[in-house]
């Protein structure tokens, strides 16, 4: 009779909750990835109703991050930011305390395929590129499905890449790899999704703006300068 009892005890143990360590939210220090960002129409944000999509490159050890955004707006144009859709590039250099911003140059005619000429400005940056304490107060909420993907979920985080407004957000990572999946603000204003992550080393040459011939910003560089902190 001892063997059936042992089997039953083992089965009960398998179903009992295991006291394993909770997973920790994390971002790779070097990677590129595709990203989408939706800003809700009722967010009262400067970019309310806008949708962004693009490719991001980062090297947190060098304190650099580059983003190429395609921005679509709810109206027929993006107003003071240019046509709809419009393109914005942001290249942040934390050690240099500078951000190189590319926007559409509407003074020049478009090329075949509706290619748009580019202009670049160098802007001062007085904030870090990354918030290393972004998950310092994170609370693990267990395993959730997010759009059909099995994910870990944490509340009480903020975006790792510093934004113009650092909203309290829920962070999601893939259940099996713990790689970033999404950051969604608690107030519903910002919905960030990360996909197609490439975990290869990101050399310094990927962040070199030299060939863009960026001009310095003396004082107010105009309305497009407000885009400079939308780096995620």
Secondary structure, 3 states (H helix, E strand, C coil): CHHHHHHHHHHHHHHCCCCCCCCCCCCCCEEEEEEEEEECCCCCCCCCCCEEEEEEEEECCCCEEEEEEEEECCCCCCHHHCCCCEEEEEEEECCCCEEEEEEECCCCCCEHHHECCEEEEEEECCCCCECCCCCCCCEEEEEEEECCEEEEEEEEECCCECECCCCCEEEEEECCCCCEEEEEECCCCEEEEEEEEECCCCCHHHHCCHHHCCEECCCCCCHHHHHHHECC
